[in-house]
């Protein structure tokens, strides 16, 4: 199962030839994070403590749920079907889940 979302990378956001930061659909990004849909003191939640804990988009929850429902097994150790499916899934996902937002 492959779930992907297209977010701009750092070069795309800073390039004058690409979509400017003002034209980017930040509401769509915000809607992909379930925690950010709640109101706090009557206002949309703004979570700024990402140095301690970063919030997860729906794609992370969907991928984890799929793993636990279909492929949950010991990776790198088993010689049975579930382990053989789980190991490459873990290898292919390593390092691919980083989303970077920076202010310049």
C-alpha positions, 0 to 999 in steps of 0.5 A: 500500500502506498499513500502519498501527498504532494507537498512543496520542497524547500526549493519549490517554496523559495523559487520565484518561478514556482508557486509563491508561499502566498499562493500555496494552499495552507488550509489543505495542509492544515486539514491533513493534520487531525489535531489542528482541526480543534478549537482552543479558546474559540480559535483554531489551534496553533501548535508551535512546540514542534521541537518537543513533539511534531504533529502527524498528518493523516498519511502517517496514521493511515500507514501505521494503521495499514501496517498493524492491520496487514503486516505487523511482524518482526522485521529483519528476523523472520523467514515467514510471509509477514516478516518478509512483507514488513521488512522491505516496507520499513526499509522503503519508508526510512527517512521519507517522512520528514516534512520541513517548514522553515521561515526565512 
